[in-house]
Amino acid sequence: MRSNIRNLIIVAVCIAVLGGALLTLKLTGNDQAASSSVSSTASIELVSKKSEDVVSMNVVNQKGSYTLVPVKTPAASSKASSGSSSAASGGTEPTYTVKELGGCPINTSSTESVVKNGFSLVASKNLGTVSNLEEYGLKNPQATVKVQFRDGSSYDYKIGRASATDSASYYMCGLDSDHVYIVSVDQGLLESPTYFVSTNILAVNNTAASSASGASENNFTKITLSGSNYPKPITFSVYQTGLKISSPANYTADSSKLDSLKTDLATLTADSVEAVNPDADALKKYGFDSPTAVAKYTVNGADYTLTAGAKDGADYYVMLGGVNVVYKVASTSIQSWALGNLFDLRDKQLVGANIESVKSITVDAGSGENVLNVTRTKDEKQSTEDKAYYNYKVTGNGGKALDYDTNFRNFFVKLVNINILENAEEKPSGQPVLTVKFQYYDGAAADTFEFYKSGDRRYTAVVNGQVFGIVTQDDMDSVTAGISALESGKSVS
């Protein structure tokens, strides 16, 4: 009973002394009533303040120094976010930023956590006055924290090594005190300023447009890819209702690759932050003097630039235009725009015509032209005000009637199934071994497909005078056999 009374007296005296000391909110060495005996309790509140009372929190640790200050939370914005992971909630809780990192996207969840846990430390154990601060890692502390409050008072302390009994807790004492407590601290107190930079590089959302399902769809109107990985820059421009490759030549884009490209340009998260406000030497170190790839694009009416610098293992250094931060990003996250190539981004289907738009097909396989003429008559019964339906007939050489519904359709499938196997840039000399010409209804421009022998069982396809790529002997054989069967009235499989 005497022991319990003694402990209660010690705690009461400590609280009284701390109450006087913390009236100025400084942990000092003047608490003479605190003995060297150890006391413990489930929770010892060392200071009583609120978040909004904090004017600044300065931290100096083994990784650097920083100052957290409150800022007015901006009103919710419809613009794309390029960093901050915490938005205004409309409440009274302040948002904090890092004073030294002006202009950088800050993870306000991390700053808020450090401030809340840093100015209102709660001790799990009171070790009392100790004779040797070095024993607790407090002579050369891991961190020194100085908190300034609106009323002019301060709360200053230092963090030593991890507790001998709990590696998640640390020894702590006032800045000019040898009275030691065991406290839990936020990891951010021991980190460098870059710890607070948001790793959310980009999150573009089109709030002005919604699909039928209610989900927003980003409106890309131009994408240009350049850099050392693209000796010839690639540009995607608006064509009809979507994007088409317009430079270095006109190509239809691979739809799945284009979708991946747009997804990766709209959302990007880093694995880590490597540097903040890098100078010219640092930019060169990270490969931004000769970047691997640069993506410049316009989406939802706003312009963006993403740059991939040097490679580091399986990752790349990446920067977002207007944000002076070097991030490290997994290569898989930037594969679509930084590590692709023109051929990879192209649609490999050579003939993209719709059979219902075809007016005629002329096939010259070297033994003379085969002309297939398609006539159509409007189906008055099926047609509506919004859509016209047609009945089709096809004739071959000499006006001979041919089967449209099966044989002609199957032959057309053989043409549209010709796929580019690999890239080609030069047109072979000589004459084409196969030429296919398309004419269309509704005023669409005609297309001419020429195929030149360019290797063993390989042919170079040239579309309207532009080299498109390499196709196989099997494709050529399928077309020549098909036109022969069609013209002779035989079945076309």
C-alpha positions as CSV (number, residue, x, y, z in Angstrom):
1,M,0.0,0.0,0.0
2,R,2.9,2.4,0.8
3,S,4.4,1.6,-2.6
4,N,1.2,2.4,-4.4
5,I,0.8,5.7,-2.5
6,R,4.5,6.5,-3.3
7,N,3.9,5.9,-7.0
8,L,0.8,8.0,-7.1
9,I,2.6,10.8,-5.4
10,I,5.4,10.6,-7.9
11,V,3.0,10.7,-10.9
12,A,1.1,13.6,-9.3
13,V,4.3,15.5,-8.7
14,C,5.4,14.8,-12.3
15,I,2.1,16.1,-13.7
16,A,2.3,19.2,-11.5
17,V,5.9,19.9,-12.6
18,L,5.1,19.2,-16.3
19,G,2.1,21.4,-16.0
20,G,4.3,24.3,-15.0
21,A,6.9,23.4,-17.5
22,L,4.4,22.9,-20.3
23,L,2.8,26.2,-19.5
24,T,5.5,27.5,-21.8
25,L,5.2,24.1,-23.6
26,K,8.9,23.3,-23.3
27,L,10.3,20.1,-21.9
28,T,13.1,21.3,-19.7
29,G,15.4,19.9,-17.1
30,N,13.8,21.8,-14.2
31,D,11.4,19.1,-13.0
32,Q,13.4,18.4,-9.8
33,A,10.5,16.5,-8.3
34,A,10.9,13.7,-10.9
35,S,13.2,11.0,-9.4
36,S,15.3,8.5,-11.2
37,S,12.8,5.8,-10.3
38,V,10.8,4.4,-13.3
39,S,7.1,4.9,-13.5
40,S,4.7,3.7,-16.1
41,T,1.2,4.1,-17.2
42,A,-1.0,3.3,-20.2
43,S,-0.9,6.8,-21.4
44,I,1.0,9.9,-20.4
45,E,-0.1,13.0,-22.3
46,L,2.9,15.4,-22.6
47,V,1.1,18.3,-24.1
48,S,-2.5,19.4,-24.7
49,K,-3.0,21.3,-27.9
50,K,-5.0,21.0,-31.1
51,S,-3.9,20.8,-34.7
52,E,-5.1,24.2,-35.5
53,D,-2.8,25.6,-32.8
54,V,0.3,24.6,-34.7
55,V,2.1,27.4,-36.5
56,S,5.1,25.4,-37.6
57,M,6.9,22.1,-36.9
58,N,10.7,22.1,-37.6
59,V,12.4,18.7,-37.8
60,V,16.1,18.1,-38.1
61,N,17.1,14.4,-38.4
62,Q,19.9,12.3,-39.8
63,K,18.4,12.5,-43.3
64,G,17.9,16.2,-43.5
65,S,15.6,18.9,-42.2
66,Y,12.1,20.3,-43.1
67,T,9.4,22.5,-41.7
68,L,5.7,21.7,-41.8
69,V,3.3,24.6,-41.9
70,P,-0.5,24.8,-42.2
71,V,-2.0,26.0,-45.4
72,K,-5.5,26.9,-46.5
73,T,-7.1,24.0,-48.2
74,P,-8.1,25.0,-51.7
75,A,-11.7,24.5,-52.8
76,A,-12.4,21.3,-54.6
77,S,-11.2,21.6,-58.3
78,S,-12.4,19.8,-61.4
79,K,-8.9,20.0,-62.9
80,A,-6.6,16.9,-63.0
81,S,-4.5,16.3,-60.0
82,S,-0.8,15.9,-60.5
83,G,0.2,15.0,-57.0
84,S,-1.6,15.8,-53.7
85,S,-3.2,12.7,-52.2
86,S,-5.5,14.6,-49.9
87,A,-8.3,16.9,-50.9
88,A,-10.3,19.4,-48.9
89,S,-13.0,17.8,-46.8
90,G,-14.7,21.0,-45.9
91,G,-14.0,20.5,-42.2
92,T,-11.9,22.6,-39.8
93,E,-8.8,20.4,-39.8
94,P,-5.9,22.2,-41.4
95,T,-3.8,20.9,-44.2
96,Y,0.0,21.0,-43.9
97,T,2.7,21.4,-46.5
98,V,6.5,21.3,-46.4
99,K,7.8,24.9,-46.4
100,E,11.0,23.9,-48.2
101,L,9.2,22.1,-51.0
102,G,7.2,24.9,-52.5
103,G,5.7,23.9,-55.9
104,C,6.0,20.2,-55.3
105,P,2.9,17.9,-54.9
106,I,2.7,17.0,-51.2
107,N,1.1,14.0,-49.7
108,T,-0.9,15.9,-47.2
109,S,-2.0,12.7,-45.4
110,S,1.6,12.1,-44.4
111,T,2.2,15.7,-43.3
112,E,-1.1,15.6,-41.3
113,S,0.0,12.4,-39.6
114,V,3.4,13.7,-38.6
115,V,2.0,17.0,-37.2
116,K,-0.7,15.2,-35.2
117,N,1.6,12.7,-33.8
118,G,4.5,15.1,-33.5
119,F,3.1,17.9,-31.4
120,S,1.0,15.8,-29.1
121,L,3.3,13.0,-28.1
122,V,1.8,10.5,-25.7
123,A,4.3,8.5,-23.6
124,S,3.9,4.9,-22.7
125,K,6.5,5.0,-20.0
126,N,8.2,7.6,-17.9
127,L,11.8,6.7,-17.1
128,G,12.4,9.8,-15.0
129,T,15.7,11.6,-14.8
130,V,18.6,9.7,-16.3
131,S,22.3,10.2,-15.7
132,N,23.5,9.4,-19.2
133,L,21.5,10.6,-22.2
134,E,24.0,8.9,-24.6
135,E,22.8,5.5,-23.3
136,Y,19.4,6.3,-24.8
137,G,20.7,7.8,-28.0
138,L,19.7,11.3,-26.9
139,K,23.1,12.9,-26.8
140,N,23.3,12.7,-30.6
141,P,19.6,12.2,-31.3
142,Q,18.0,10.8,-34.4
143,A,15.7,13.8,-34.6
144,T,15.2,17.2,-33.0
145,V,11.7,18.6,-33.2
146,K,10.6,22.2,-32.5
147,V,6.9,23.0,-32.5
148,Q,5.6,26.6,-32.5
149,F,2.1,27.4,-31.5
150,R,-0.2,30.4,-32.2
151,D,0.0,31.6,-28.6
152,G,3.8,32.0,-28.9
153,S,4.6,28.9,-26.9
154,S,6.8,26.0,-28.1
155,Y,7.2,22.3,-27.6
156,D,10.8,21.2,-28.3
157,Y,12.2,17.7,-27.9
158,K,14.5,15.1,-29.3
159,I,14.2,11.5,-30.3
160,G,16.8,8.9,-29.4
161,R,17.3,5.3,-30.4
162,A,14.5,2.7,-30.4
163,S,13.4,1.3,-27.1
164,A,15.2,-1.8,-25.8
165,T,11.9,-3.5,-25.1
166,D,9.9,-2.2,-28.1
167,S,11.6,-1.4,-31.5
168,A,8.5,0.5,-32.6
169,S,9.0,3.0,-29.7
170,Y,11.8,5.5,-29.0
171,Y,13.4,7.3,-26.2
172,M,12.5,10.9,-26.0
173,C,13.3,13.9,-23.8
174,G,12.9,17.7,-23.8
175,L,15.5,19.7,-25.8
176,D,17.2,20.9,-22.6
177,S,16.1,18.0,-20.3
178,D,17.5,14.7,-19.0
179,H,14.0,13.5,-18.2
180,V,13.3,10.5,-20.5
181,Y,10.1,9.0,-21.8
182,I,9.3,6.1,-24.1
183,V,7.0,7.3,-27.0
184,S,5.7,6.1,-30.3
185,V,6.7,8.4,-33.1
186,D,5.5,8.8,-36.7
187,Q,8.1,7.4,-39.2
188,G,8.0,10.8,-41.0
189,L,10.0,12.4,-38.1
190,L,12.9,10.3,-39.1
191,E,12.7,10.7,-42.9
192,S,14.0,13.3,-45.4
193,P,11.8,16.0,-46.9
194,T,11.2,13.9,-50.0
195,Y,9.2,11.5,-47.8
196,F,6.3,14.0,-48.1
197,V,6.3,14.3,-51.9
198,S,3.3,12.6,-53.3
199,T,4.1,9.6,-55.5
200,N,0.8,10.2,-57.4
201,I,2.4,11.7,-60.5
202,L,-0.8,12.1,-62.6
203,A,-4.5,11.4,-62.3
204,V,-6.4,12.9,-65.2
205,N,-10.2,12.8,-65.1
206,N,-12.7,14.3,-67.5
207,T,-15.5,15.5,-65.3
208,A,-17.1,17.4,-68.1
209,A,-18.0,14.3,-70.1
210,S,-19.6,11.1,-69.0
211,S,-20.4,7.9,-70.9
212,A,-23.8,6.2,-70.8
213,S,-22.6,4.1,-67.8
214,G,-21.8,7.3,-65.9
215,A,-18.0,6.8,-66.0
216,S,-15.9,9.7,-67.3
217,E,-13.9,9.3,-70.5
218,N,-10.8,11.3,-71.2
219,N,-10.8,13.2,-74.5
220,F,-7.4,13.0,-76.1
221,T,-7.0,15.2,-79.1
222,K,-3.2,14.9,-79.8
223,I,-0.3,12.7,-78.6
224,T,3.3,13.1,-79.7
225,L,6.0,10.6,-78.8
226,S,9.7,11.5,-79.2
227,G,13.1,10.9,-77.5
228,S,15.9,8.5,-78.2
229,N,13.5,5.6,-78.4
230,Y,11.6,7.3,-81.2
231,P,14.2,8.5,-83.9
232,K,11.2,9.5,-85.9
233,P,8.6,11.2,-83.6
234,I,5.2,9.6,-83.7
235,T,2.1,11.8,-83.6
236,F,-1.5,10.7,-83.1
237,S,-4.1,13.2,-84.3
238,V,-7.9,13.3,-84.4
239,Y,-9.4,11.4,-87.3
240,Q,-13.2,11.1,-87.6
241,T,-14.2,9.9,-84.1
242,G,-10.9,8.8,-82.7
243,L,-7.1,9.1,-83.0
244,K,-5.0,8.0,-85.9
245,I,-1.2,7.9,-86.4
246,S,-0.6,11.0,-88.6
247,S,3.3,11.1,-88.5
248,P,5.8,10.0,-89.7
249,A,3.1,8.6,-92.0
250,N,-0.6,7.8,-91.9
251,Y,-1.5,4.6,-90.2
252,T,-4.5,3.2,-88.3
253,A,-3.6,2.7,-84.7
254,D,-3.8,-0.6,-82.9
255,S,-7.0,-0.1,-80.8
256,S,-5.8,-2.0,-77.8
257,K,-2.3,-0.4,-77.8
258,L,-4.0,3.0,-78.2
259,D,-6.2,2.3,-75.2
260,S,-3.2,1.3,-73.1
261,L,-1.4,4.4,-74.2
262,K,-4.2,6.7,-73.2
263,T,-4.7,4.9,-69.9
264,D,-1.0,5.2,-69.0
265,L,-0.9,8.9,-70.0
266,A,-3.9,9.6,-67.7
267,T,-2.8,7.9,-64.6
268,L,0.8,7.3,-63.3
269,T,2.1,6.5,-59.8
270,A,5.8,6.3,-58.8
271,D,7.5,3.8,-56.7
272,S,9.6,6.4,-55.0
273,V,10.8,10.0,-55.1
274,E,14.4,10.3,-56.1
275,A,15.1,14.1,-56.1
276,V,13.4,17.4,-55.6
277,N,14.3,20.6,-57.4
278,P,17.3,18.9,-59.3
279,D,19.9,21.1,-60.8
280,A,21.5,20.6,-64.3
281,D,24.0,18.1,-63.0
282,A,21.3,16.1,-61.3
283,L,19.1,16.1,-64.4
284,K,22.0,14.8,-66.4
285,K,22.6,12.1,-63.8
286,Y,19.0,10.9,-64.2
287,G,19.2,10.9,-68.0
288,F,17.0,13.9,-68.7
289,D,19.6,15.6,-70.9
290,S,18.9,12.8,-73.5
291,P,15.6,11.3,-72.4
292,T,14.5,7.8,-73.5
293,A,11.1,9.1,-74.4
294,V,9.0,12.3,-74.2
295,A,5.2,12.2,-74.4
296,K,3.5,15.5,-75.1
297,Y,-0.3,15.4,-75.3
298,T,-3.5,17.3,-75.0
299,V,-6.4,15.7,-73.0
300,N,-9.6,17.4,-71.9
301,G,-8.3,20.6,-73.3
302,A,-5.1,20.7,-71.1
303,D,-1.5,20.1,-72.2
304,Y,0.8,17.6,-70.4
305,T,4.4,16.4,-70.8
306,L,5.8,13.2,-69.4
307,T,9.5,12.5,-69.7
308,A,11.3,9.2,-69.1
309,G,15.0,9.6,-68.4
310,A,17.6,6.9,-67.7
311,K,16.9,3.3,-66.8
312,D,17.8,2.0,-63.3
313,G,17.4,-1.7,-63.1
314,A,13.8,-2.5,-64.0
315,D,12.7,1.1,-63.4
316,Y,13.0,4.5,-65.1
317,Y,13.4,8.0,-63.9
318,V,10.3,10.1,-64.8
319,M,9.4,13.8,-64.6
320,L,6.1,15.5,-65.2
321,G,6.2,18.9,-66.9
322,G,5.8,21.8,-64.5
323,V,6.7,19.6,-61.5
324,N,10.4,19.8,-60.4
325,V,10.5,16.3,-59.0
326,V,12.4,13.2,-60.2
327,Y,10.4,10.0,-59.7
328,K,11.4,6.4,-60.0
329,V,8.7,4.4,-61.9
330,A,8.4,0.8,-62.9
331,S,9.0,0.2,-66.6
332,T,5.7,-1.7,-66.8
333,S,3.9,1.5,-65.9
334,I,5.4,3.5,-68.9
335,Q,5.8,0.7,-71.4
336,S,3.0,1.9,-73.7
337,W,4.4,5.4,-74.3
338,A,8.1,5.2,-73.4
339,L,9.2,1.8,-74.7
340,G,7.1,1.2,-77.7
341,N,7.8,1.7,-81.4
342,L,5.9,2.7,-84.5
343,F,5.2,-0.8,-85.7
344,D,4.0,-1.9,-82.3
345,L,1.5,0.9,-82.2
346,R,0.1,0.3,-85.7
347,D,-2.9,-1.8,-86.6
348,K,-1.5,-4.9,-88.4
349,Q,-4.6,-5.4,-90.6
350,L,-3.8,-4.2,-94.1
351,V,-7.3,-3.8,-95.6
352,G,-9.7,-2.0,-93.3
353,A,-12.6,-1.6,-95.6
354,N,-16.2,-2.4,-94.7
355,I,-17.7,-4.8,-97.2
356,E,-21.0,-2.8,-97.4
357,S,-19.0,0.2,-98.6
358,V,-17.2,-1.6,-101.5
359,K,-18.3,-0.6,-105.0
360,S,-15.7,-2.6,-106.9
361,I,-12.6,-4.6,-106.5
362,T,-10.0,-5.1,-109.2
363,V,-7.4,-7.8,-108.8
364,D,-4.4,-8.2,-111.1
365,A,-2.3,-11.2,-110.3
366,G,-0.1,-10.9,-113.4
367,S,-2.3,-12.8,-115.8
368,G,-4.8,-10.0,-116.4
369,E,-7.3,-8.0,-114.4
370,N,-10.3,-9.5,-112.6
371,V,-12.9,-6.8,-112.1
372,L,-15.6,-7.4,-109.5
373,N,-18.5,-4.8,-109.6
374,V,-20.9,-4.6,-106.8
375,T,-24.4,-3.0,-107.3
376,R,-26.8,-2.3,-104.5
377,T,-30.4,-1.4,-104.3
378,K,-32.1,0.0,-101.3
379,D,-34.3,-2.4,-99.3
380,E,-37.4,-0.2,-98.7
381,K,-38.9,-2.7,-96.2
382,Q,-35.9,-2.7,-93.8
383,S,-34.7,0.8,-94.2
384,T,-35.7,3.5,-91.7
385,E,-35.3,7.2,-91.6
386,D,-32.1,6.8,-89.6
387,K,-30.5,3.9,-91.5
388,A,-30.6,2.6,-95.0
389,Y,-30.4,-1.1,-95.8
390,Y,-29.3,-2.5,-99.2
391,N,-29.5,-5.6,-101.3
392,Y,-26.2,-6.5,-103.0
393,K,-25.2,-8.2,-106.3
394,V,-21.8,-8.8,-107.8
395,T,-20.6,-9.5,-111.3
396,G,-17.2,-10.6,-112.5
397,N,-15.3,-10.5,-115.8
398,G,-17.6,-9.9,-118.8
399,G,-20.5,-9.0,-116.5
400,K,-20.9,-12.6,-115.3
401,A,-23.2,-12.8,-112.2
402,L,-21.4,-14.3,-109.2
403,D,-22.5,-15.4,-105.8
404,Y,-22.3,-12.4,-103.4
405,D,-23.6,-13.8,-100.1
406,T,-21.1,-16.6,-99.8
407,N,-18.3,-16.7,-102.4
408,F,-17.8,-12.9,-102.6
409,R,-18.0,-12.5,-98.9
410,N,-15.5,-15.3,-98.3
411,F,-13.1,-13.8,-100.8
412,F,-13.4,-10.4,-99.1
413,V,-12.5,-12.0,-95.8
414,K,-9.3,-13.3,-97.4
415,L,-8.4,-9.7,-98.3
416,V,-9.1,-8.3,-94.9
417,N,-7.2,-11.1,-93.2
418,I,-3.9,-10.0,-94.8
419,N,-1.8,-8.8,-91.8
420,I,1.5,-7.1,-91.7
421,L,4.1,-9.5,-90.3
422,E,7.0,-7.0,-89.8
423,N,8.0,-3.5,-90.6
424,A,9.4,-2.3,-94.0
425,E,10.6,1.1,-95.1
426,E,11.8,0.7,-98.7
427,K,9.8,-0.1,-101.8
428,P,11.4,-3.0,-103.8
429,S,12.3,-2.4,-107.5
430,G,10.4,-4.0,-110.3
431,Q,6.7,-4.6,-110.8
432,P,4.2,-5.8,-108.2
433,V,3.2,-9.5,-108.4
434,L,-0.3,-8.6,-107.1
435,T,-2.4,-5.4,-107.2
436,V,-5.7,-5.0,-105.6
437,K,-7.8,-1.8,-106.1
438,F,-10.8,-0.8,-104.1
439,Q,-13.5,1.7,-105.0
440,Y,-16.2,2.7,-102.6
441,Y,-19.7,4.0,-102.4
442,D,-20.5,7.3,-100.6
443,G,-17.6,9.2,-102.2
444,A,-14.7,7.7,-100.2
445,A,-11.3,7.8,-101.9
446,A,-10.1,4.7,-103.8
447,D,-7.3,2.5,-102.3
448,T,-4.6,0.6,-104.2
449,F,-2.7,-2.2,-102.6
450,E,0.5,-3.4,-104.3
451,F,2.6,-6.4,-103.3
452,Y,6.3,-6.7,-104.4
453,K,8.5,-9.8,-104.0
454,S,11.1,-8.9,-101.3
455,G,12.5,-12.2,-100.0
456,D,11.9,-15.9,-99.5
457,R,8.1,-16.2,-99.2
458,R,8.0,-12.5,-98.2
459,Y,6.3,-9.6,-100.0
460,T,6.4,-5.9,-99.3
461,A,2.9,-4.3,-99.2
462,V,2.6,-0.7,-100.6
463,V,-0.7,1.1,-100.0
464,N,-1.4,4.2,-102.1
465,G,2.3,4.5,-102.8
466,Q,3.3,4.2,-99.1
467,V,5.3,1.2,-97.9
468,F,3.3,-0.5,-95.2
469,G,5.2,-3.7,-94.3
470,I,5.9,-7.3,-95.0
471,V,3.3,-10.0,-95.7
472,T,3.7,-13.7,-96.3
473,Q,3.5,-15.9,-99.4
474,D,0.5,-17.7,-97.8
475,D,-1.5,-14.5,-98.0
476,M,-0.7,-14.0,-101.6
477,D,-1.6,-17.6,-102.5
478,S,-4.9,-17.3,-100.6
479,V,-5.9,-14.2,-102.6
480,T,-4.9,-15.5,-106.1
481,A,-6.6,-18.9,-105.4
482,G,-9.7,-17.1,-104.2
483,I,-10.1,-14.7,-107.1
484,S,-9.6,-17.6,-109.5
485,A,-12.3,-19.7,-107.8
486,L,-14.7,-16.8,-107.6
487,E,-14.4,-15.8,-111.2
488,S,-14.9,-19.4,-112.3
489,G,-18.0,-19.8,-110.2
490,K,-16.4,-22.3,-107.8
491,S,-16.9,-22.3,-104.1
492,V,-14.6,-20.0,-102.1
493,S,-13.9,-21.3,-98.7
